[in-house]
Every structure is written in structure tokens, then in C-alpha cells.
Amino acid sequence: MNFTQIKKLISLKRRSGAGIQTVDEFKELAKKRIPNAIWDFIEGGAGTEQAIQANRKSLESVLFQPKYLVDVSQRNTSAQIFGRPIKTPIILSPAGIATLAHPLGEIAVARAAAKADAIFCLSTGSGLSIEQVAEVSDGRLWFQLYLWKSQEVIDSLINRAKKAGYEALIITVDVPVVGKRERDLRNGMSLPVTIRPGQYFHYLRKPRWIAGVLKNPAITFGNLTDVTSGDDASSIGEYVNKELNDPSKTWDDVARIRSAWEGPLLIKGIMNPSDARKAEQVGANGIIVSNHGGRQFSSVPGVATIFPEIKKVVSKNTELFLDGGIRRGEDIVKAHALGATAACSGRSWFWALAADGEQGVNRILEILEKEVEDTLALIGEPKLTDVGPQNLFST
Ligand SMILES: Cc1cc2nc3c(=O)[nH]c(=O)nc-3n(C[C@H](O)[C@H](O)[C@H](O)COP(=O)(O)O)c2cc1C
């Protein structure tokens, strides 16, 4: 072989599009970059964790029936949500304490969502505050509320979200108590993060993460700095159950909040058609069908299994969202085929943030949008908003 032949074979230019191609690759990269206890906090679920599997299996069992020789040269990936389009058809589900994954936490995620024209939901339990996030984002922001003990805290969070310009309010109803997240209990995941005997080695193997923590304010609930107290060595779940949670809350409390919030109101964590009807009766505009990503209770069906039952009972005016197990553009299109207004995803952005900060979240949103676009071509349906049961294979 001479030099000319070798030159033909070798290029110094990188492959275009090389690099991470899937959510799962970000998951693997995140695992390498963050300490085990933080990884477990993101990845883990309640009890046997079978509900995490159930979400994936339920989506995998949804199949398309492709049509060909349809003009799919122009594809439109926009979803229409509360009367307005978003270009990247994904809602970034609320997930607490993103500053555990990366020092810029929710700020990085909100910026990436705004750039992609997606919607970001800020959790009550976020690492950064309602105001800090609103300040950096010119995109659509929703605020998620837990019905915690103090009415004063609830009212103040609602007012802050209103004042900061959040478009919609989500009330998460599936946490009468925090699920038994055994990994967190074993790891002693507490706030502020404390490295305990037996864990030094795991944390020290992630010097970049440690440096990020040392250079930044202590990781805690950004919206609740005045109501949360220091390290009592209990896990986050135990702390929330003891100090913040209120298992006595009912639909009456939701009705009270409905009258205090003028914008769109969504109820998250609905797994039962009769609860979906109650959500409509109290005046919710949207329902997020969700088992909290399997983090609350393991003996529940996957979301794509229960979704059609809920779809059957709600009125056309109520927007329905599918949350849990979304890992690919195909899954997003499946959610639309089942009748969802949009799909929501938690772990995919959390892993991307842990792996590569804001850039990682930018990339994951790009990947998902491209996968949606390709899926539309492959099923023969040029517009995402036209996808429906007619695109599904049924036996
Ligand atoms: C690390 C983490 C923290 C979460 N925190 C919250 C929260 O504060 N409020 C909430 O309503 N849901 C929370 N969730 C659940 C998500 O909103 C969403 O329901 C779930 O992630 C969907 O499943 P997926 O991760 O498979 O997409 C959290 C999820 C994760 C992974």
C-alpha cells in the first residue's frame, strides 16, 4: 500500500453528526460523571422499581402501521399546547434539585428548553428558585406545586410563580407520602449533600463533580430556603415526609388553588379514570397521566397501558399529557398516536444535564426533535398534530 492509497482511506475531518446519538448514551455518560448516590437518586424508583420497567414496556408494546408513498418531504414536528405551538414537541417534566446533577441546574435546563422552543416545568423542590430560572429564560415555563403542609408556603409559591410570569401551574397529586426509594435510603441522600463514611471513595472518584459543589452555594431546595433546615442525616424522602408533606390533602384543596390561579392548571400523577374526571370537575385544563416515573409505587401499570382508559373518559377540551419512559422521538410520536397533546420526560434531560450541562440538554432536545421528524416520515404522517390512532397497528 502506498501513501496515495492510504490518503484515500483516511480523513482528518470528523464525521458530521458523530457523538452522542441517543438518550441512553447520555445516561451512560452521566453514570461516569456523577457520584453513585446522585446517579441512584436520578435513576432509581420506588420499591421493586418494576413501574420504571412497566413504563418502558407499555411504550414498546405500542406499534405503528406505516403508510408509504405519501409526500413527507415537509415535516412539522410542532405540538399545539394550550393554543400555542412548540417546535420541539417535549415537555421537560419537573424534577427536583437539578443542581445535584450540575451546578447550573435548572438554569441550564430552562435555557436549553427556551432555545429549542420546548416547555420546561420547574419543580417545587428545584435547586434554584422560581425567580432565578425566570430571569434567564424567555421560553415557556410552567411551575409544579406540591400540596405541602403550610397553606402560607403554597400561597407564597403560587404568587411568586404568577409574578415571575410562569404560564401554567401543575399540581402533583401522587405523593401522599414519598415513595420508598430504597437506593436513596441506603445511600443516606440528604440535603445539604453530605458524604458519609463508606462513600468517600465513590465521591472522590468524581473530582469534577466535587469541584462544582465546592465552588457553588450548598445544594438545597432553592424555593424553600427559609422553610428547610440543615442536615439531620435523614434521606430527602424522609425529610419531606416529616417536615413538608401533608397526606390529608384532598380535591377540595385543588379546587381552592384553581380559584387562585387564572392561567392553565394541570394535575400531574393521574392513573385512574375517575381521578381524571375529578380533575376536570375542579376545572383543570390539563391532565398529566403519570406514575412519577416509577418513583412512587412499583405496583402500577405503565403509563401507555393506562393512557387509553383515561383518554376515553375526558372531554375534548382537556389536554392530556403522557409522562414516563419517554426515551426516543418514536415514543413521543406514540404518545400523540394514543391521543396525547404532548409527551413529557424527566430522566432524559436530567441525565443529559449530569453528563454535559446545558450543552447536553441542547443536544438531547435536538436528538429527540430529529427522531420525531424521522418517525413522521417513516409512518407517512407529515404533521405531528395529525398523528392519531389511525397510525397505530392493532391486532
Ligand atoms: C430526579 C427526579 C426528580 C423528580 N422530582 C419531581 C418533582 O419534584 N415533582 C414532580 O412532580 N415530579 C418529579 N419527578 C417525576 C418527573 O416529573 C416525571 O414524572 C418522571 O421523571 C417521568 O418519568 P421518566 O423519568 O421516565 O421520564 C422527578 C423525577 C426524577 C427523575
The ligand as an ORCA input file, in Angstrom:
! r2SCAN-3c Opt
* xyz 0 1
  C     -34.607     13.059     39.783
  C     -36.092     13.236     39.643
  C     -36.750     14.140     40.462
  C     -38.133     14.326     40.312
  N     -38.757     15.296     41.046
  C     -40.063     15.569     40.816
  C     -40.703     16.668     41.455
  O     -40.086     17.414     42.208
  N     -42.021     16.883     41.183
  C     -42.739     16.079     40.331
  O     -43.932     16.308     40.122
  N     -42.148     15.042     39.705
  C     -40.840     14.782     39.915
  N     -40.226     13.759     39.238
  C     -41.009     12.959     38.285
  C     -40.988     13.584     36.894
  O     -41.717     14.778     36.862
  C     -41.605     12.650     35.852
  O     -42.884     12.295     36.269
  C     -40.781     11.387     35.618
  O     -39.408     11.691     35.571
  C     -41.224     10.750     34.296
  O     -40.549      9.578     34.054
  P     -39.204      9.497     33.153
  O     -38.100      9.925     34.075
  O     -39.133      8.084     32.775
  O     -39.371     10.459     32.004
  C     -38.852     13.560     39.363
  C     -38.165     12.658     38.552
  C     -36.810     12.493     38.673
  C     -36.102     11.526     37.766
*
